[in-house]
Amino acid sequence: MFSKVNSIGLKGLDGYPVSVEVDAGDGLPGVTMVGALASEVREAQDRVRTALKNSGYHIRPRKVTVNLSPADIRKSGTGFDFPIAMGMLCAYGMADQRKLKGAALMGELGLDGELKPVRGILSLVSEAKAQGWTRCFLPKENVREGQAIEGIRVIGISSLKEMAEYMKDPDTGKAWEGGQTEDGGQEAYSVDYREVRGQVLMKRAAEVAVAGWHNLLYIGPAGTGKSMIAERIPTIMPSCTRKERLEISKVYSICGLLPQSGALLSRRPFRSPHHSITGAALVGGGKNPIPGELSLASGGVLFLDEFPEFSKHVIEMMRQPLESRKVVLSRVSGKYEFPAGFILVAAMNVETSNLIQTTYDKKAKNTAKSRYSFNLLCD
């Protein structure tokens, strides 16, 4: 018997529709999974079969083929466990596929049949809404995060057994829907710009930079308050609009950094990576590209303390994102685009600045001598 269940895959910051097709028929018993799958997706067959068994479902040995379409896009993550399990139940005739029409399913399964939270729910639910689907079945821990997207019904499920109850009586699903996510106004910061005493020139420079969204470089002796003022710059920035909250929260959701409450972030980000950071960690990347520090700081401040200690390669990688306000990663599987609209604030000591200037003067002097010698040879 054939069945099809809707799900959403994650590619960069955006989602894309995935059809989980399951066919259970005659042949050599076993489960075959196809559709350009990463190792964690291919391992889902073992998690799903064990979860179904421990949830009280007796699955007869048959030849089961699972296809995740479109087959030319590589699927990664563990969010396909839940739709694969429901697809198998529908293919075996243990669930009614018609009750899942217009619905998207996402979630990781434990071996006991419990649903576990997944990352990137904001992007996944946004894509489900864009596809015209009316319902999303998510793990309970992800419900409040998913309900930040208006115009689609989000239902929390804690296990396969609860899903079976919903399939029997859809009205019971109302008991698993949480309240609307509150994204409220500006959150309180742990620091305050008014705590800075003195340093009138530095404070004025920070205010001008925020007003015009300019980058800023602090040069001064150690212990004069450069890091203290930089940390307080987000507190004098305008409050985030709802569009900015969604964009910032999407990035943090993909990285698994959203608070457990599931509420949208309303504070301006402040990121201060160590000078030993790698280029991939700063800009983003990986086998399955995820945002880096530039994107995590989008909408807020990226602070680089001890700026000369950062490697030249890492600093050069920031050139294009600073101009275009976005990060574009090109891979064989396609292009991934992440936001990078931040204020760059850097700090360096006077001693380091003098050393850099001295080194520059020596290089310029040596270059002048070389040109003079070359001219003599030419003459």
N, C-alpha and C positions, 0 to 999 in steps of 0.2 A: 504494500500500500504506500502511496506517495503523500507527503505533506510538505507544507512550506510555512515558515515562520519568519516574521520580520525582525531585523536587528539593525544596529548601527555600529560601524567601525570608526576608528579614529585615525586620521591622517594629519599630522601636524596639529594645528589649532582647530581644525574643522572636522566634522563628521561626514560620513557617506553611507548611503543605505546598503545593507547586506541582506540577501535572501538566504536563509538557512533551509536548504532542501534536503529532505531525508526520504530514502526509499528502503523499505523492508520487504524483501522477496525471497524466492527460493535460490538455493545455491549453497556454496561452502560457507558455514557459519563464521561470522567475523564482522568487524567494523572497519570500513575503509573511508578515510577522510581526504577530500581533495579541495583544491581552490587556492593555491599559493599560500600555504599556512606556515606560520612560524612554529618553533618547537613547542611553545606553551599552548598554542591552539591545538596542535596535533595531539598533545597529551590529554586534551579534554575528553577523549574517548574513554580513557581509564577512569577519570574522575566522574564522568556522567554515568557510566555503567554501575560503578560502586554506589554512587549516590542514589540511583534508582532502586537498587537492591535494598539498601538500608532504609529507604522510604516506604518499603512494602510493595514495590512493583516487581512482579515476576516477568522478566523479559525472556521470551523463548529464543533459543539459538536460531538465528536467521542471518542471511546475508544483508547487512545494512550498509548503505552508501550514503555518506553525508557530504554535501557540496555547499561551499560558501561562495555565493555569486555576488559580484563579478569575480571571475576566476583569475583575472589578470592583475589584480591589486593584492599585494601582500597583506595578510591579516595578522595582527599581533595582539597581545593582551589576553586576559582571561575572561573578558566580558561575554564571550560567546557560549560559555558553559550552559547557562540557563536556557537560551533559545534552542540549543542542540538537544537538551534533555526534553523540552516540551515538543520539539519536532519528532523525536523518537516515540514519545507517548502517543502523539497523533498518528504516526505511521503504524503503530501497533494497534490502533483503535481504542486506546485507553483514555483518550481525551478528544474533545470535539474541536476540530480545527476552526470551525465557523465562529466560535466564541473568541477567537484571537484575531479576527478580521479588523484591520485598522489599528492594530496595536503593535508596539515595539517592545522587545524583551532584552534586558541586559543584566548581567550579573555573573559572579563566579560561584561555583558550587564547591562545598566541602564534601568529604566522603560520607558524612552523615546526612546529606541532603539539605543542609542549611545554606542560605545565600549569604555571600560575603560582598562587601562594598568594592567598587571599582573606581578608577580615576577617570577624570574628564567628563563627568556627568553633564555639566552645563553645555558642553559642545554636542554631546550625544542627544540630549533632549531638544536642543535647538534644531538639530537636523531632523529629528522625528517630526517636529512641528512643521518644518519647511516642506516635508514630504506629504503633509496633509493628514497624517495619522492623528487619531484623537486620544489615544491612551499610551502610557508608558508604564511597564512593570519593572520596578527596580528593587534592589535590596533596601530594607527599611532604613539602613544607615544613610542611604543616598537620597531619601525622599525629600527632605527639606531643601537640599541643594537643587534637586530637579524642579521643585515648585517655584524656584526663582524665575523660571521661564513661564510667562503667562500664555494662556490660550490652549493649553493641553492638560489633560487629566493625568496626574502622576499617582500611581498606586504602589505602595510598599509591600513587599512579600518577604517573609523571613525564611521560608522553606518550601520545598516541593509539595509537602502535605498541605500547606496553606494555599498554594496555587491550585491544587486539586479541589479544595473546598470552594475556591472562587469560581472554578470552571463549572461546578455543580450549581452554584447560586451566585451570580455576579453581584447581587445587591450586598453581599457580605463584604465586598471590596471597599465599601465606604468606611468600614471600621479601621482600615489600614491606611487611610489617607490622612496625612498630617495637616496641620493648619498652614496657611499661607506664610511663606518665608518672609520675615521682616528684615529689610535691608536698611531701614531707618535713616537717620541723619549722620552727621559726622561723629565718629567714635572718639572717645577721649584718648589722647596720647599720653604716654608715660613720661614725656619730657615737655617743657614749655619754653618758648622763645624768650619769655620775660625773665627767665632765670639767668640770662646772660647779663653780666654787669660790666660796664665799660665797653671797650672795643667798638667805639662808635663807627669808625670807618669800615670795619669788617661787617658789622650788622647792616650798614647802609648798602654795602656791595651785595650782600645776600638778598636784600629787599629788591634791589634793582634787577638782579638776576632772575628772581622769581617773577617779577612783574613782566619782564620781556622774554622769559623762558630762555635765558642765556646760560652758557656754561661758565664755570667759575674755578679759579686756581688760587689757593691760599699759599702764600710763601711767608714763613716766619719761624722764629725759634721754637723749639719744643716746649710744650706746656703753656702756650699762649691762648689756647681755646679754639684752635682750628677745627678739631674733630667735634668739639662740643657744639659749635655753631652749625656745622654741617648736619649733625644729627637732628637739629631742631628746625631745619629748613622746611620739611614737610608740614610743620604746624602752622606756617604762615601762607601755605598754598591754598587756593580756593577749594571748597568742598567738591568731592567727586560727583559728577552727574550719574544718572542710572546707567547710561551707555558706557561710561568709564568704569563703573563698578563691575559691569558684566565682563568687559574686556580684561580687566585686571584679575577678576575671579576665575575666568576661564584658564588663564595661564597658571594660576596657583592650583586650580583643580587638576590640571593635567600632571603637575608635579607632585600632587598629593599633599599640598600645603594649606588647604582650606581648613578652617576650624571645624571641630566635630559638630558644632551646632548647625552647620550647613548654610549659615547666613552669608550673604555677599560681603566682600570686603569693602569697607567705606573709608579706610584710612589710606593716605598716600603712601606708597611703598618707600622704604629706605633700605638699600642694600649696600653692604660694605665688605666686598670680598677681600681675602688676603692677597698680598702681592705675589704669592706663589701659585696663583690660580692658572689653570691651563686655558688655551684658546677655546677648546670645545666647551669647557665649563662656563666660560664667560659669554660666548656667542650662542651656544647651543649646539646640539648635534647628537651623535651616537648612532648605533645601528638602526634604531627606530627613533629618529630625531625628536628631541624634547627641548623646551625652551631653556636658555641659559640665564645668567645674571642680568644681561642686558634687557631681556624680556620681563624678568621678575621685577626689575626696577621701572618698567614702563608706567608712565603716569605719575612717577615720583622722582626720587633722587638716587643716583648711583655715585657712591662716594669711594674714591680711590685714595687711601691714605698711603703715605710714603710712595708717591707717584713714580719717582725715578727707579724704584726697586722692581717695578713691573717690567717684564721682558719686552723688548722692542717688538717682537712678533705679536704679542698679545695686544699691545697698544695700537699697532697698525691695523689689527682686525676690527677696531672700533671705528675706523675712518668712514666707511660706507654707511653703517647703521646710524652714525651721528648726522649724516647728511640726509638720508632717506627716511629716517625715523622708523625703520623696520629692518628685520633680519631675514634674508633670503638664503636658504640652504639648498644647494643643488645636489641631488643624489641620483643614482641610476633609476630608482623607483619614482622620481619626480621631484618637484620643487616644494619646499616647505617654507611658509612665511609666518613669522612671528612679529608682534609689535615691539618697538624699541623707542618709544617717545618719552625720554627721560631727560632730566637735567644732570649733566656731568659735573660733579664737584670733586676736585683733586686738591691734595695738600702735600707740601714738601717743606723741609727745613731750610733755613738760611744757609747752613754749612753745605748742604747738598747742592743748593743753587749756586753757591760760589764755586764749588768744585766743578760743576757742569760748565759754568762760564769760563773757568780757567782752562778746562780741557778743550772747549770750543776755540778759545783764543790761540792755544798752542797749535791746534789743527789748522786754523786759518793762517797762522804765521808760517807753518811748514809748507802749506799750499802756496803761499806767496813766494817763499824761497824756491820752491820747485819751478814755479812759473818763470822766475827771474833766471834760473839756471838754464831752462829750456830756451829762453829768449837769447841768452848768450851763445848757446850752441847753434841756434839758427843764424845768428849774425856771423 
